Amino acid sequence: MEDHISGIHEECGIVGIMSPTKKALAYDIYFGLFALQHRGQESAGIAVSYDSRKINYYKKMGLVNDVFEEENLKAFPDGNCAIGHVRYSTTGSSNVVNAQPVVFYGRFGRMAVAHNGNIINCDSLKSAMMKKGHVFQSSIDSEVIASLINLNSEENLRDGVLKTCAQLEGAYSLVIMADGKLMAVRDRHGLKPLVMGRRGDDIVFASETCALDSLNAEFVRDIKPGEIVTVDEDMNITSTFMQNIERHSCVFEYVYLARSDSTIDGRSVYDMRYDCGRYLAELYKIEADVVAGVPDSAIVAARAYSETTGLPLVDALSKNRYVGRTFIQPSQSLRENGVRVKLNAIKNNINGKRLILIDDSIVRGTTSKKIIKLLRDCGAKEVHMLIASPVVKYPCFFGVDMDSRDKLIGGYRTEEEICAIIGADSLHYLPIEYLIKACKGKKCDYCAACFDGKYPVDVEKYNCGKFVLEI
Ligand code: SF4
């Protein structure tokens, strides 16, 4: 989790609700987005449909509860369909023009799209469209998706979405509101999570189950890789599937991105993280006095390590919960300063102790170094670092901002070198086979490319390869 503090981010969170009756859905979307705040903190937006061709929307830079005040929510009309989005930018600059949902006039009157993921052939699709006279307002790939859906919907919306998906390569979970329908789409690899729930007669879609819980909606099922679900005004639910479906769910969702109280593709994130800690305990026996996790996502693994070994679990670090994630300030110097703002050591728990510190991942390494120094300054006699995932060596092109290899400490340093750089007494990682075992799936069902470089799509073809090789 080092970069919970210093800057590894999911691109977005999405939520959508269809109801048989008109009601104040903006409030529901607000609470859904609030539960997904960890997936994006730069901007938030809500769009409500109050007629099959009419949509009201509001979006702005900031956290959900900064963007939406009571009067903004009250200003929305009652509607029977609504979608929402929280964003962290990995493509397109951080400004309100790039905030979502994308709302536009098209074949079906006003339409709206919210997207989580990254389209790796977006540039070529966009330039081909621009040559034909299309214009774009923003630099986000979601606008390209929206334009393609409109362009391709000559027959009907569902066929338009299906044709569009056949043109897109990369990661996308979508909620689409148009023509009196709500659609939920998951790319053919199922890279980004997307779930369906039910609350009374309402159908809810969300990036994670924690958003369903916050709306008191009952989990129905995961949207399958390559599935397009349509809910119409009469609440009929139909599914269509894309061609060439090959599941490769993002394993990093379990490692860090998702909330521990979510379930993805049938596997509880909490249980998966617990098993990672248990495997670390089985693999690495270290002479130490106490074990601690870096808050928040590594706490579960630390608990498992403690319960497996009998070593006392302590709180070594206290997190200031009222500071937004430091990636709102993405420069390196601000990232580094942000660590001290966000975390402090609990001296009495570590003074004079040999400490095992568990974290979920090391990406850039800068935060781990600062945390270990902080712990030593506060009296820790030894700090042994255990990482509940393998070495992050390769960039992600699917919407998580682990960019070129030279920014990933594991991309150009050995484990011994990383240990020396971060100042740990020892450093061990969880091997990839244990990570997959903890997911309770088959290796081929997951994308673990940031660990093993095996991308589910031909990234070289889309000019991403240079970033893989550049170190
Ligand atoms: S490269 Fe890593 S972060 Fe990106 S989708 Fe694959 S597993 Fe997830």
Residues whose N, C-alpha, C, O or C-beta is under 5 A from the ligand:
A	BS01	SF4	C250 V251 F252 P395 C396 F397 F398 V400 C447 A448 A449 C450
